[in-house]
């Protein structure tokens, strides 16, 4: 089955390949294929094929520990640095926001919405100029803004956080009705209306 190239970075074979590379190159993690498939949201056979292609190209490397193959980015490859830069801008906001926001107490969930989320989910349209993130809970608001500023510097796009309590998010509002009915990508936890 043929898959479409991701709208945010159409240089990749598929959205799955971009997510797989992001899981390894943006975090520096070393993962089994099973864990990599889960993190990238891919079926195991698909992850296995992508790992084989990318290892053959020298972009990924692996080592055997018992019966487990551990996969990581091959930092010796001249392609890894430029790929990491592209992925940071294209898919990095989800990975980087998840890491940054996970360090802040009081966050129940966080998700992207708006044009960036729409492109990540395959909706056509112009390239997004900014990234909208909704944070639900009772975190230190200054810490959320500081985290978003760090991500903004890395991804070269403005990151606009909206921080609400779950009660505020549940209240009737035209804006929140649009957010709830529009495209959204989970960053921390589940989408609160699903």
Backbone torsions as a table, in degrees:
resi	resn	phi	psi	omega
1	UNK	NA	131.0	-179.2
2	UNK	-84.7	136.6	177.7
3	UNK	-113.2	156.9	-179.4
4	UNK	-83.0	149.1	173.8
5	UNK	-69.1	146.9	179.5
6	UNK	-66.4	138.2	-177.8
7	UNK	-65.4	-30.9	-178.6
8	UNK	-77.1	-21.3	179.8
9	UNK	-152.4	76.1	-174.3
10	UNK	-69.6	5.1	176.6
11	UNK	-78.7	-14.0	178.7
12	UNK	-88.2	152.1	179.5
13	UNK	-56.3	-41.2	-175.3
14	UNK	-156.9	166.5	175.1
15	UNK	-62.5	-38.3	178.8
16	UNK	-61.0	-42.1	178.6
17	UNK	-63.7	-41.6	178.8
18	UNK	-63.5	-41.5	178.7
19	UNK	-66.0	-40.4	179.1
20	UNK	-62.8	-48.0	178.6
21	UNK	-62.6	-39.3	178.3
22	UNK	-60.8	-42.6	-178.3
23	UNK	-61.0	-29.6	-179.2
24	UNK	-98.3	-46.8	-172.4
25	UNK	-79.7	-28.8	-178.5
26	UNK	-87.4	-20.1	-179.2
27	UNK	-103.9	-24.4	-174.8
28	UNK	76.6	8.4	-178.3
29	UNK	-71.9	157.7	172.4
30	UNK	-117.1	119.0	-170.9
31	UNK	-129.9	150.7	169.9
32	UNK	-70.7	162.4	179.3
33	UNK	-63.4	-36.3	178.2
34	UNK	-61.5	-48.5	179.0
35	UNK	-66.0	-38.1	178.7
36	UNK	-63.8	-43.3	178.7
37	UNK	-60.2	-44.4	179.0
38	UNK	-62.4	-47.7	-176.9
39	UNK	-64.4	-36.0	-178.8
40	UNK	-87.4	-5.5	-179.6
41	UNK	69.0	39.1	-178.7
42	UNK	-118.3	155.1	171.0
43	UNK	-69.6	148.2	-178.1
44	UNK	-53.8	-48.1	-178.8
45	UNK	-59.8	-36.6	178.9
46	UNK	-66.6	-46.0	178.0
47	UNK	-60.5	-42.0	179.9
48	UNK	-59.6	-45.8	178.8
49	UNK	-63.7	-45.0	-179.4
50	UNK	-63.5	-41.1	178.1
51	UNK	-60.8	-43.7	180.0
52	UNK	-60.7	-46.5	179.0
53	UNK	-60.3	-47.5	-175.9
54	UNK	-71.9	-31.8	175.1
55	UNK	-69.6	-41.4	177.2
56	UNK	-60.5	-32.4	179.0
57	UNK	-81.6	-5.6	178.9
58	UNK	83.5	6.0	-178.3
59	UNK	-79.7	-34.7	177.0
60	UNK	-114.2	153.9	173.5
61	UNK	-129.4	162.6	-178.5
62	UNK	-141.5	158.1	172.3
63	UNK	-141.2	151.8	-178.3
64	UNK	-98.1	130.4	173.7
65	UNK	-126.6	103.2	-172.8
66	UNK	64.5	-124.3	178.7
67	UNK	-97.9	2.8	-176.2
68	UNK	-98.6	132.4	172.7
69	UNK	-92.5	121.4	176.9
70	UNK	-101.6	128.1	-174.0
71	UNK	-111.0	141.5	176.3
72	UNK	-152.1	167.1	174.7
73	UNK	-67.1	142.3	178.6
74	UNK	-92.2	96.9	-176.8
75	UNK	-67.5	-9.6	175.8
76	UNK	-80.5	-16.8	-179.0
77	UNK	-75.3	133.8	177.0
78	UNK	-69.4	-11.1	179.6
79	UNK	-84.5	-23.4	-172.2
80	UNK	-65.5	-44.4	179.8
81	UNK	-58.7	-53.7	178.1
82	UNK	-62.5	-38.4	176.9
83	UNK	-62.0	-41.2	179.1
84	UNK	-60.7	-41.1	178.9
85	UNK	-64.6	-43.4	179.0
86	UNK	-64.6	-45.4	-179.4
87	UNK	-64.3	-34.8	178.7
88	UNK	-59.2	-42.5	-179.2
89	UNK	-76.8	-40.3	-173.1
90	UNK	-82.9	-48.9	-176.1
91	UNK	-119.0	-7.6	-176.1
92	UNK	-60.2	-33.0	-177.4
93	UNK	-54.7	-41.0	-179.6
94	UNK	-66.2	-48.9	-178.4
95	UNK	-63.0	-48.1	-175.5
96	UNK	-70.7	-40.0	177.3
97	UNK	-65.4	-38.6	177.7
98	UNK	-59.6	-44.7	-180.0
99	UNK	-65.5	-46.1	-177.2
100	UNK	-67.2	-46.5	-176.2
101	UNK	-73.0	-26.3	178.7
102	UNK	-63.8	-20.8	-180.0
103	UNK	-81.9	-6.0	-174.2
104	UNK	-105.9	123.1	177.5
105	UNK	-68.9	151.4	173.2
106	UNK	92.7	0.0	178.4
107	UNK	-91.3	122.5	177.7
108	UNK	-89.6	-39.5	176.0
109	UNK	-158.1	160.5	176.3
110	UNK	-149.9	145.4	-179.8
111	UNK	-154.1	154.8	173.5
112	UNK	-87.9	147.8	174.3
113	UNK	-143.0	175.4	177.8
114	UNK	84.7	-158.5	-171.6
115	UNK	-64.7	-36.6	-179.8
116	UNK	-65.3	-45.3	177.6
117	UNK	-61.6	-40.8	179.8
118	UNK	-60.0	-45.4	179.6
119	UNK	-65.8	-39.4	178.4
120	UNK	-61.1	-31.6	-178.7
121	UNK	-90.6	4.1	173.7
122	UNK	95.3	7.7	177.0
123	UNK	-75.8	135.4	179.4
124	UNK	-72.1	157.5	177.8
125	UNK	153.2	176.1	179.0
126	UNK	-65.8	155.8	176.9
127	UNK	-60.3	134.2	-178.6
128	UNK	-69.8	145.4	179.3
129	UNK	-94.2	-20.5	-178.1
130	UNK	-146.2	175.8	-178.1
131	UNK	-126.1	122.2	178.4
132	UNK	-100.8	127.7	179.2
133	UNK	-127.5	131.9	177.4
134	UNK	-104.8	128.8	179.2
135	UNK	-117.9	123.1	180.0
136	UNK	-110.5	136.6	-179.7
137	UNK	140.2	-155.7	177.8
138	UNK	-132.8	58.8	179.7
139	UNK	-81.3	172.1	170.2
140	UNK	-69.7	111.8	-174.8
141	UNK	-60.9	-39.5	178.5
142	UNK	-61.2	-39.2	178.8
143	UNK	-64.4	-38.0	177.5
144	UNK	-63.9	-46.6	-179.9
145	UNK	-63.9	-39.9	177.5
146	UNK	-63.9	-42.0	178.3
147	UNK	-61.9	-43.5	-179.9
148	UNK	-66.3	-34.6	176.8
149	UNK	-64.4	-40.3	177.4
150	UNK	-64.2	-42.4	178.5
151	UNK	-66.2	-41.9	178.5
152	UNK	-55.3	-43.5	179.8
153	UNK	-64.0	-35.6	-178.1
154	UNK	-77.6	-37.4	-173.6
155	UNK	-96.3	-3.8	175.8
156	UNK	60.1	33.0	174.4
157	UNK	-141.5	145.0	174.7
158	UNK	-61.4	138.1	175.8
159	UNK	-114.5	117.7	-173.5
160	UNK	-108.2	100.6	179.0
161	UNK	-84.8	144.0	168.4
162	UNK	-122.3	122.8	-177.4
163	UNK	-111.1	122.2	-179.9
164	UNK	-135.1	152.8	169.6
165	UNK	-77.1	160.5	176.5
166	UNK	-57.8	-35.1	178.6
167	UNK	-65.9	-41.8	177.5
168	UNK	-63.6	-40.5	-179.6
169	UNK	-66.0	-32.4	-178.5
170	UNK	-79.2	-15.6	-177.0
171	UNK	-68.0	150.2	177.4
172	UNK	-63.3	132.9	-179.6
173	UNK	-167.2	133.6	176.4
174	UNK	-59.6	-44.5	178.6
175	UNK	-59.9	-48.5	-177.9
176	UNK	-69.8	-30.6	173.6
177	UNK	-61.7	-41.2	177.2
178	UNK	-65.0	-42.0	178.5
179	UNK	-61.6	-47.9	-177.7
180	UNK	-65.2	-31.2	-177.8
181	UNK	-93.5	-8.1	-177.2
182	UNK	-96.0	-177.2	179.3
183	UNK	-67.3	140.9	179.2
184	UNK	-149.5	145.3	179.1
185	UNK	-126.0	120.1	-179.4
186	UNK	-64.0	137.5	174.8
187	UNK	-111.6	-46.9	175.3
188	UNK	-131.9	130.0	179.3
189	UNK	70.8	-165.7	179.9
190	UNK	-94.4	161.2	172.6
191	UNK	-65.3	128.4	-169.0
192	UNK	-68.4	-10.6	-179.5
193	UNK	-107.8	6.1	-179.1
194	UNK	-111.8	NA	NA
